Amino acid sequence: MLEGLHGGTDALGVPAHDFSTNRNAFGPCPAAVAALQAAHVAQYPDPLYTGLRGRLAAFHAVEERRIVIGGSSSELIHRITQYAARNGASAVTLPRHHYGDYAHAAQVWGLALQRRDSAEAGMGHGDLHWFCEPSSPLGQLDTVSASAGRGWHVLDCAYRPLWLEGEAPQRNLDGLWQLWTPNKALGMTGVRAAYAIAPLQATDEALCALRALAPSWVVGAHGVAMLEAWTTGEVQQWLALGLQSLRIWKRQQLALCERLGWAVEPGHQANYFVARPPLDEEALVQRLARLRTQGIKLRDCASFGLPGHVRLGVLPPASQAALEQAWSAFP
């Protein structure tokens, strides 16, 4: 794993055409931006986030006690890993391809890493089990389970609001920890805030212990404003409208990959997918670096265990045209 490798802004600044992240390219959401502009930045937020937790609980139809506010999904990944390690976890099971912070957090706390190719493989050996649906980087279905093994079973829901191929599967998630990161769906990944929903059986003692691991005011006024906006009907209607455009753009982007001779990995459900250009690994790395100097950034999938592949977030037609023109200009 290549530590600290992410898509988006880098030493060259903000890419003009950034395919390297999975944010909603239909955004930023105007109503959420307006909420940020109206945020009370002169004052601390409520350190207990009482009102925010109440709104999120009502939005998900769960008890307020089950809501845990986090600085970001990554912050909650590290905090949950720390909590599991302090309470006897010795290992972490991971999907075959996965977001790097799951493994990074496990390594920080000295937990063994065990890859699984299905929900059951390795489940009896680890105490902390990560799932993601749609998965990252492939955007595929995950075989989510909370019944096998013991310990903590966590479903990363970062991309469930951006499900494009039909509807997200209806599951009973009450037996899982859930991580929700609305900034991706809102097209506002520069604003850092997230929340977890604890399993129905989680004890008050465990929830208090997990909250105690966070610093005071782990989310600032802008993060609170974004999460509050997320629960409103206006923002959810905007999201539903945006998904229609994203579906059209995705079909166009898949057609672009076919024209370029890129092999697309099947099974993708969300606003991103993985493809393999017809280049060897070294040539691809060089090509991606040259594209970056032209303001076009794609996500090299080597750190996901998929060398020679790229992940592409779905972008509007103008960005797709820029990619096609730049790629076709190479000898």
N, C-alpha and C positions, 0 to 999 in steps of 0.2 A: 504494500500500500504506500502511495506517495502522500506523506503527511501534509495537511494544510492546502491541498490542491482543490480548488473550487472553480466554478464558472463565474462569469460576470466581470466586474471591474478588476483591473490588474495594474501593473506598473505603467502600462501605456494609457491608462485612463479608462473611460467608459467606451466600450465598442459601439460604433455606429449601428452595426447589425449584429446583435448579440444572440446567437443561437445556443449559447453555452449554458444558459439557465433555464429553469422550467417555470418561470413566472408567467402569469397570464398576459399575453401580448396585447390583449384588448384593453388593458388597464393603462395607467392607474384609475381606479374607480373614483369618479368625480365626487360622489357623496362622501366617501371615506376621506378624500383629500380635504373636503370642506370641514369635516369633523376634526381633522388634525389642525387646520388653520384656526379653529375656534377653541382649541384645547387651552386649559388654564395652566400655562407654563410657569407662572410666577409662584405656584404653590406645589407642595408635595402632593402626590396622590394619597388616598387612604391607604395606609400600609397593609391593611387587611383585604383591600379590594372588595369590600362588602357589596357595593352596588354592582360592580362588574361581574362578580361571581354569581350574583343573583340573576343577572341578565343572561349569562351564558348557560346557567342551569335551566332557566326557562326555555331558552332556545333549543336545548338538547333534551328537554323533558326529563331531567335527572335531579336528584337532590343536590342542593347547593354545597353540602359538605364534600361532595365528590369532585368539585372543581379545584384544580391547583394551577395558579398563575405562574408562568415562566417567562424568562427574558427572551427566549426563542425556543424553537424545537431543539436546537443543538444544546442549549443550556439545560433543558429538561432531560435530554439524553444523558448528559454528564451527571446531572443530579440524581436521576433514577439509578444510574450505574453505581454511583457512590453509595446511595442508600442500600442497594442490593448487596454490595461488597461488605458494608458494615454489618449487615444482618445475615451473613453466612454464605453468600453466593461464592462459588469457586470458579465458575465458568460462564461463558456467554455463547449461545447458539445464534448463528447468523444465516440469512439467506445466502445462496451461492454468490450472487452479485448484490452489493448493498452500498448504502451511504456510508462513507468512511468514518463518520463520527461514532457509529456504534462500536467499531473495532478500536478506534482511538481512545474512547472513554474506558473500554475494558482494559486496554494496555496500561493506561494511567493508574488504574486500581489493581493491576496485577492479576486480572482474571484470565483464565485460559480461553482461547478462541476455538470454537468448533463450528465448521461450516456444515450446513445441512442442505440437501437437495430436495427435501420435502418437509412437510410440517412435523412428521414423526421422527425423521432421522436425527439422532443425537439428542432428542428431547429428554431422555432419561439421564443425561450426563451434565447438563447445564442448568443453572438456577435462574438465569435471566435470558429470555427468549425474545428476539426482535423479529417483527414482521413488518411489511410495508406493502400497501395495496392502494393504487397501482404501485408496482415495485419500481425502485430506482436502481439502475438506469433504464431498464427495459420497458417499464410501463405496463407490466403484465399482471395477471391475477396472482395472488399469493394464496397458498393453502393455509389459512389461518386456523390456529387451534389453541384452545385454552384448557384442554382436557388432559393432554399427555404431560408427563414430567411433573415437576413441582417448581415453586418459586414465582417469578414475575414474568408475565406474558404481555408484551407491549406491541400494539398495532400503531404504526406511524401512518396517520391519515392525511399527510401533507397534501396529497394530490387527489384525494377522493372528491373534493368539490370541482375538480377539473376533468372529470370522467367524460370522455367524448364518444366512446363506442357504446351506444345504448345507455342504460342506467347502471349506476354502481350496485353491486349485489347487496341485497337486503340481508343483513346478518344481525344476530343477537350479540351485541358487543359488551353486554353487562359483565361478562367474565374476564374481560381484558382491560388493561390500561390502554387508553387512547391518547395519542398526541395530535393536536390540531394546530395548524399554522396558517391562519387566514391570509397572511401577507402575500403568499404565492397566488392564491385565487384572486386577490384584489389587485395584483400587478404592482405591489408596493414592497418588494423585498428589502428595500432600504430601511424600512421601519421594523424594528425587532420586538416582537411580542408573540406569545403563544400560550397555550393552556393544555393541561392534561385532564382527562376524566378518569377517575379511579374506578376500579371494578366495584360492583355492587357489594361484594363481601369485604371490601377494604375496611379495616377498623379505624376508628377515630384516632387511636394512638399512632397508627402507621401514618395517617395523613398529617397529623401534627408534626411527626418526626421528619417527614419529607419537606414540609413547608419550612421547618426550622433550619434546613440546610441551605436555604436561599438567603442572600443578603437582603437588607432592608430595601424596600422600594425597588424590587427586582425589575419592575416595568415602570417607565416614566409616563408622563402625561400623554405623549403622542401615542405610545403603545396602547394605553388605556382607551384613548379615543378611537383608535383603529379597531380594537376588539369590540368596543361598544357598537360601532357602526356596523360591524360584521353581522350583528344580530337583527338588524332592521330589515323590514320588508323592501324598502327602496334599494338597498344594496343587494339583496338576494334576487330581486327582479333584474337588476343590472347584470348580475352574474349569469342568469339564465339567458339573457339576450346575447351576452358575449360568447357563450358556449356555441350558439348558432354560427357566429362568424368563425370561431376557432375550428369548427368541424369543416367548414368550407376551405379555410386556409390549409388545414391538415391534408385534405385530399389533394390540393394543389401542390403541397410540399412533397408528398409521396410521389406524385407524378414527376416532379423535378428530379427526385432521386433516381427514378427509373430512367429518365433521359440521360442522366450523368453516368449511368451504369453502376450505381451503388446498390448493394444488396441489403435490403431492410430486414431486420430481425422481426419475425412474426409475433403476433399476440399483443401488440401495444394497444392500450386502452385510453391513454390520457393525452395531454397536449405536448407530448414529446415521444421520441422513438430513437432507436439505435440503428445505425447503418454502417456498412463496410465498403468504403471506396476501393477501387481496383488498384491499390498501391501496397507495397510492402510497408512494414511498420516504420522503418527509418525514413522512407520517402514521405509517408503520411505526416510524421512529426515535422519534417521540413516544410511541407505544404501548408500545414496549419499555422506555422510561424509566419510564413509569407502572407497568408490570408489575414493574419492579425495585423500586420503592418498596413493593410488596406482597409482596416476598420471592420473586419468580419471575424467573428470568433465562434468556433465550434468546440465542443467539449471532448477532449481526448479521453477515451474510456480505458486507457491502460490501468489507471488506479482502481477501476472497478473489476479488474481481472479480464478485460476484453481488449487486449492490444490490437491495433489495426482497425479499431472501430471508433466511431464518433457518435455522440448523442446530440440530437438537434431538438431544441424547443421549437414549437410552431410559431412562426413569425408571419407578418402580413406580406402580401404579394411584392411590395417594393423591396423588402429585404431578401426575399427569395430570388428576385431578379438580379440583385446585386451579387448574391452568391453564385448564381448560374453564370453570370458574365465573368466574374473573377476566376472561377474554376475553369471555365472553357478557354480562358486566355492563356492558361499554362500550356507549355509545349508537351 
